[in-house]
Amino acid sequence: MIHSIRRSLPANTWSTEDIRLLRQLATSGASLETMAVTLRRTPSAIRNKATMHGISLRRCGESLTSEAVSA
């Protein structure tokens, strides 16, 4: 009988590179949808990870001009 070998890390583990890319995308103002596609994660997973690492998603999807007009 063949037993499956248990993986040491789940397939959905975030790498250091994933976190760095998330931070870069958030800083550039990428939309949550763009981040989800780029990182191959759900929007919920992105929001949760951003919160855990203190990454603000407030500007995501907003242009800087619309922010300046509303200020």
N, C-alpha and C positions, 0 to 999 in steps of 0.2 A: 504494500500500500504506500502510495506517495503522499507525503504531507506537504502542504504549502509552507513556504518559508515566510515568516512574518517580517514585514518591512520594518526597518528601524525608525523611519520617519514616514508619517502619512504623506500621501501624494499632494495634499493641499498645503504643506508647510511653506511659509514665506521665507525666502532666502534674504540675505543681507542686500543682495542686488535688487530684489523685488521691492524692499522697503526704500532703497535709494531712489529707484525709479518712481515709486509712488510719491515720494517727497518732491522730486523734480517735476512731475506732472502737475501736482497740486500747486507748486510755486508758479508754474507757467500759466495757470488758470485753465487747464484742460477740463473738459466736462467730465462728470462722473461716468457717463456712458463711454467716453473715449478711454478713460482709465480702466474701466471694466474690460473692454475689448483688448487693450494693450497688455494688461496684466493677466488676462484670462481668468478673471474672478467676477463674482457677483457684485453689484453695487453695494449690497449690504456688507459683504466681506471687506470691501474697500473702506466703507464708513467706519466699521469696527476697528480695522487695523490702523486707520488714520487717528482715531480717538486714542487708541492704546499708545501711539507714538507721539502724540501731541501735534499732529499734522493738521493744519486748518484746511478745511474744504470749502470755506465760506465764499471764496472767489471763484470756485469752479464753475465754468460755463458762463461767467459774466465777463463782459468786455470792460476794459479799464475806462473807456469813455462813458459807458452807462453808469458806472460807479461815480465818476466825477460829476455827472449831471445831477444825480440824486443827492449828492452831499451838500 
